[in-house]
Amino acid sequence: MIVLGLETSCDETSAAVVKNGKKIISCAVASSLEFHKKYGGVIPEIASRAQLETITGITDCAIREAKIKLRDINLISVTSGPGLIGSLLVGISFAKALSLSLNKPLLGINHVYSHFYANFLSGEKIRLPFMALVVSGGHTNLFFVRDFDKIELLGQTQDDACGEAFDKVAKILNLGYPGGPAIEKIALRGNPDKIKFNCSGTKNELDFSFSGIKTAVLYYVRDRKTKVRRQDTADLAASFQEAVIDTLVRKALLACKLKKINRLVIGGGVAANSRLRGKFNQAARKFNLNCYFPPSSLCMDNAAMIAGLAYQLFKKGHCSGLGLSAELN
């Protein structure tokens, strides 16, 4: 079965062709990141305008690279949320037009769920059920996945998402945007034990809170009257990163313990962080867990994960139709 996937939830525009939910035949991605850098974050109007201008070309590129015709597509899938409303509407409107003109079924896909599905596109054979942790710029969620359409939310961020906290701390330290890669790079030269930071506690032990640690970094810098030296910045970045990752590891392991599951699937942009991968793999060996990560290229927003999950859901009878609307939550 050939599925066309479309992804326009944030600042990427992506189209992909995936066969039988596992084999990526093509995946094209265009990003408007360079336009957002000077603002230190994504500007929704800029993102949606760029997507409106590029979605036709990106889809055409994916079709050509897959060496297929539009009529060969069996299902059209698109991110229906969560995401930026303007961006989502660009993808959904384009997908509806394709569905109507080609007389092909249409299926809207949850962007967050698709992030953990990215692991199934790398050839890994992962048995259900499993625990899933999604860590990205806009989301930090723990899910218990019994099946691809039976997903239970166990915990989520109560304020800043993990990637959002990285961006804000990077701004405090004048490291630029996006913050995740910048902090990871400079943290390699820092001492993660130099400064003791902690993430705020939560009422639900599986929820997350990263606003407090971001503020703690801000106050640490402000309390020093002189400019923070380069080595101080490296130590700050490393200490912040370590505290955040330790929290992610601890809560994910607790969720596995509570549900008596030894399979942990991780996805999202922050999952590309090498320190995070190392700490999770270390914990997995210690507690006899099977820990899975997608390739770094599939951690970022892409349409292949949308198409892959769509295949699984369509097989189970799910279909959206032309009444599909954007879901912000």
C-alpha positions in Angstrom: 0.0 0.0 0.0 1.4 3.4 -1.0 0.7 6.3 1.3 1.5 10.0 0.7 2.2 11.9 3.9 2.1 15.7 4.3 3.5 17.5 7.3 3.1 21.2 8.0 2.7 21.5 11.8 5.4 24.1 12.5 8.2 25.5 10.4 8.9 22.5 8.1 7.1 21.6 4.9 7.4 17.9 4.2 6.0 15.3 1.8 6.9 11.6 1.8 5.9 8.4 0.1 5.9 5.3 2.3 5.1 1.7 1.4 3.2 -0.5 3.9 4.0 1.7 6.8 7.7 0.8 7.0 9.6 1.5 3.8 10.4 5.1 3.0 10.4 5.5 -0.7 11.0 9.2 -0.6 10.9 12.1 1.9 11.4 15.7 1.0 11.6 18.5 3.6 11.9 22.3 3.3 12.5 24.4 6.4 11.9 28.1 7.0 14.2 28.0 10.0 16.6 30.6 8.6 13.8 33.2 8.5 13.0 32.6 12.2 16.5 32.7 13.6 16.7 36.5 14.0 13.5 36.5 16.1 14.7 33.7 18.4 11.7 31.5 17.7 9.1 30.5 15.1 6.9 33.3 13.8 3.6 31.6 12.8 2.8 34.0 9.9 6.2 33.5 8.3 6.0 29.7 8.7 2.6 29.4 7.1 3.4 31.7 4.2 6.6 29.7 3.5 4.5 26.5 3.6 1.9 27.9 1.2 4.7 28.8 -1.2 6.5 25.4 -1.0 4.0 22.6 -0.5 3.3 22.1 -4.1 6.9 21.9 -5.1 7.8 19.7 -2.1 5.0 17.2 -2.9 6.0 17.1 -6.5 9.6 16.4 -5.4 8.5 13.5 -3.2 6.4 12.0 -6.0 9.3 12.3 -8.5 11.9 10.8 -6.2 9.5 7.9 -5.5 9.2 7.3 -9.2 5.5 6.9 -9.1 2.4 8.7 -10.5 -0.2 10.4 -8.4 -2.7 7.7 -9.4 -0.5 5.1 -7.7 -1.2 6.6 -4.3 -3.6 4.6 -2.2 -4.0 6.9 0.7 -3.4 10.6 1.4 -2.4 11.4 5.0 -1.7 14.8 6.6 -0.9 16.2 10.0 -4.2 17.5 11.5 -2.7 18.6 14.8 -1.4 19.7 17.2 0.5 22.6 15.7 0.3 26.2 14.5 -3.2 26.8 13.1 -2.1 28.6 9.9 0.4 25.9 9.1 -2.0 23.1 9.8 -4.6 24.6 7.5 -2.1 24.8 4.6 -1.4 21.1 4.8 -5.0 20.0 5.4 -6.3 22.2 2.6 -3.8 20.9 0.2 -4.4 17.3 1.2 -8.2 17.7 0.8 -7.7 19.1 -2.7 -5.6 16.1 -3.6 -8.0 13.7 -2.1 -11.0 15.2 -4.0 -9.2 15.5 -7.3 -7.7 12.0 -7.2 -10.7 10.3 -5.5 -8.4 8.9 -2.8 -9.2 8.4 0.9 -7.9 11.0 3.4 -6.7 10.5 6.9 -5.6 13.1 9.5 -2.8 12.1 11.8 -1.8 13.3 15.3 1.7 14.9 14.9 2.8 13.9 18.5 1.9 10.2 18.0 3.7 10.1 14.7 7.0 11.1 16.5 7.2 7.8 18.3 6.1 5.9 15.2 9.3 7.2 13.5 11.0 4.3 15.3 9.1 1.8 13.1 10.6 3.3 9.9 14.1 2.3 10.8 13.6 -1.4 10.6 13.2 -2.0 14.3 10.8 -4.7 15.3 9.1 -3.4 18.3 6.4 -5.4 20.0 3.2 -3.9 21.4 2.5 -2.7 24.0 5.2 -0.2 24.8 5.9 3.0 26.7 6.5 6.1 24.5 8.3 9.3 25.4 7.9 12.3 23.0 10.3 15.2 23.6 10.2 18.1 21.2 10.0 21.9 21.0 6.3 21.9 21.7 5.6 18.7 23.5 6.8 16.5 26.4 4.5 13.5 26.8 4.5 10.0 28.2 2.2 7.5 26.6 1.3 3.9 27.2 0.7 2.5 23.7 -1.4 -0.7 23.7 -2.0 -0.3 19.9 -1.7 2.4 17.4 -5.2 3.5 18.1 -5.2 2.7 21.8 -2.9 5.3 23.3 -3.1 6.4 27.0 -1.6 9.7 28.1 0.2 9.2 31.4 2.1 12.4 31.8 2.7 15.7 30.1 4.4 19.1 30.6 2.6 21.5 32.8 4.3 24.6 31.4 7.3 24.7 29.0 8.0 21.8 26.7 11.5 20.3 27.0 12.7 21.8 23.7 11.1 25.1 24.5 13.1 25.2 27.7 16.3 24.5 25.7 15.5 27.4 23.4 14.8 29.8 26.3 18.0 28.9 28.2 20.0 29.2 25.0 18.6 32.7 24.6 19.6 33.6 28.2 23.1 32.4 27.5 23.2 34.1 24.1 23.8 30.9 22.2 21.3 31.6 19.4 18.3 29.7 18.0 17.5 26.8 17.9 18.6 26.2 21.4 18.8 22.4 21.6 21.8 21.9 19.2 23.6 25.0 20.6 23.3 23.8 24.2 24.3 20.3 23.3 27.4 21.5 21.5 28.8 23.9 24.2 27.8 21.4 27.0 30.4 19.0 25.6 33.1 21.4 27.1 31.3 21.9 30.4 31.1 20.1 33.7 27.5 18.7 34.2 28.1 18.5 38.0 29.3 22.1 38.4 25.9 23.6 39.2 23.1 21.9 40.9 19.8 22.5 39.1 16.5 20.7 39.6 13.3 20.5 37.6 10.1 21.5 39.5 8.0 18.9 41.2 4.5 18.0 39.9 1.3 16.8 41.5 1.2 13.9 39.1 4.6 12.1 39.4 4.6 11.4 35.6 4.0 15.0 34.6 6.9 17.4 33.7 7.7 21.0 34.5 10.7 22.9 32.9 9.7 26.5 33.5 11.3 26.5 37.0 14.7 25.3 35.9 14.7 27.9 33.0 14.1 30.6 35.6 16.8 29.2 37.9 19.3 29.6 35.0 18.1 33.1 34.4 18.5 34.1 38.1 21.9 32.4 38.3 23.2 34.6 35.4 21.5 37.8 36.7 23.0 37.3 40.2 26.5 37.6 38.7 27.2 41.2 38.1 30.0 40.6 35.6 29.6 38.9 32.2 29.5 35.1 32.4 32.8 33.7 31.1 32.8 31.2 28.2 33.7 28.3 30.6 31.0 29.4 32.9 28.5 29.2 30.0 29.7 25.7 29.1 29.2 24.6 32.7 25.8 26.3 32.9 24.7 24.6 29.7 26.0 21.2 30.8 24.4 21.4 34.2 21.0 22.5 32.8 21.1 19.8 30.2 22.0 17.1 32.7 19.2 18.1 35.1 16.6 18.0 32.3 17.7 14.7 30.9 17.9 13.1 34.4 14.3 14.1 34.9 13.2 12.6 31.6 15.0 9.4 32.3 13.7 9.1 35.9 10.0 9.7 34.9 10.2 7.4 31.8 11.6 4.6 33.9 9.0 5.1 36.6 6.3 4.9 33.9 7.8 1.6 32.7 7.8 0.3 36.2 4.2 1.3 36.9 3.0 -0.4 33.8 5.4 -3.3 34.0 6.7 -2.7 30.5 10.3 -3.2 29.4 10.0 -1.5 26.0 10.6 2.2 25.8 10.2 4.1 22.5 11.5 7.7 22.3 10.9 10.3 19.6 10.8 14.0 18.9 13.4 16.6 18.1 15.1 16.5 21.5 15.6 12.7 21.0 18.5 13.6 18.6 20.5 14.9 21.6 23.5 12.5 22.0 23.7 13.0 25.8 20.1 12.1 26.2 20.6 8.9 24.1 23.6 8.0 26.1 21.9 8.4 29.5 18.8 6.5 28.4 20.9 3.6 27.0 22.9 3.5 30.2 19.7 3.3 32.2 18.3 0.7 29.9 21.3 -1.6 30.4 21.0 -1.1 34.2 17.3 -1.9 34.4 17.1 -4.4 31.6 15.0 -2.3 29.3 14.8 -2.3 25.5 15.2 1.4 24.5 14.5 2.6 21.0 15.4 5.8 19.1 14.7 6.7 15.5 17.6 7.9 13.3 18.4 11.5 13.9 17.0 12.5 10.5 13.6 11.1 11.6 13.6 12.9 15.0 12.7 16.2 13.4 9.4 16.9 11.8 8.9 14.9 8.6 6.1 13.5 6.5 7.4 9.9 6.5 6.3 9.3 10.1 2.9 10.7 9.2 2.5 8.3 6.3 3.7 5.4 8.3 1.3 5.8 11.2 -1.5 6.5 8.7 -1.0 3.1 7.1 -1.4 1.4 10.5 -4.6 3.4 11.3 -6.2 3.0 7.9 -5.7 -0.8 8.2 -7.8 -0.6 11.4 -10.6 1.2 9.6 -9.8 4.8 10.4 -10.6 7.5 7.7 -11.2 11.2 7.9 -12.9 12.4 4.8 -13.2 16.0 3.5 -14.7 17.1 6.9 -11.2 16.9 8.4 -10.4 20.0 10.6 -7.3 21.2 12.4 -6.9 20.0 16.0 -4.8 22.3 18.2 -4.6 20.0 21.2 
